[in-house]
């Protein structure tokens, strides 16, 4: 009986934990910043080549893309028209939504626009992507379910400002949110109408409508019934959805590494320790020929890096049961991706994978990192503070003069 009560107590504590709060606020924030930043930097890097990659000048012609989308039910708004203005508008919205999502401004809305932008561009020309694009594709879907703006965001700053205003009994009304919600609702209505005319899959439109309705319901309950049981219920549901999505992101990262590692094990070049040698001899993967030649000339280094890559990828899912080993292996994996970015010339793939790995970073380290960034930002503005100090001294002098 006592053992049964103990298990019931543990189950109740676990349920309370996953419903009372959105877990991993720093981890979800770093994932948001990482993936939005990776996609933003990629779009800016390919700005001169955007029309050849995804636009009207692409070798994968618009008619071919439309037939492929009609067959696999993928979602992309770029099949609605082949005009330059339409493509440029979609590309610009993708850039802006990525930037605002990275900054954490109206994160719910921006995560939906980020999802639309990622799916639209990638599904327009599916043959120009790599593994990093596939990871961003998946994470863009998962991010819309997370409460990833609890920290390190403009939304968090606005929430804190609203809380201070409420504590001071100062009226504070959000006008931007309802206006943005109405505009997105109109855009979603047009999107749904055009989507049905092209017979795409229903998953993305239904998901966007569910997000739009949920956000409207959340605003209404927060505005008119902030202390009611309905608000508490919505908060519990949001926490459950967030925590589930966070677990899915972690599981996805484990699946990526496990499948990559076990597929490598089956390859003969990975078994004999020479797999790394061949990409070092390809012009496409040698942005620094001298460095590639130096690595390729050392058979021992090639063997160690080849076997080390397989061992790290296969072992990583099993290290989650030991925090210290996991943290060490996490550092090794991030350094490996950084090396891939430099040696093989795959910066955006590496940045996407580092952002995925970041979901496993310990909270203490992320808190320290945030504090270090804040200190560095403060040190970059000494001149501003120096200019403000005389003004503050003048105000204090004038105040003392008036009081005296």
Secondary structure, DSSP 8 states (H G I E B T S, - for coil): -HHHHHHHHHHHHHHHHHHHS-S-HHHHHHHHHHHHHHHHHHHHHTGGGHHHHTSTT-SS-HHHHHHHHHHHT---GGGG---HHHHHHHHHHHHHHHHHHHHTSSHHHHHHHHHHHHHHHHHHSGGG--HHHHHHHHHHHHHTTS-TTSSSSHHHHHHHHHHHHHHTT------HHHHHHHHHHHHHHHHHHHHHHTT--SHHHHHHHHHHHHHHHHHHHHHH-TTSHHHHHHHHHHHHHHHHHHHHHHHHHHHHHHHHHHHHHHSHHHHTT-HHHHHTTSGGG-SSHHHHHHHHT-HHHHHHHHHHHHHHHHHHGGGGGSHHHHHHHHHHHHHHHHHHHHHS--HHHHHHHHHHHGGGS-HHHHHHHHHHHHHHHHHTTHHHHHHHHHHHHHHHHHHHHHH-
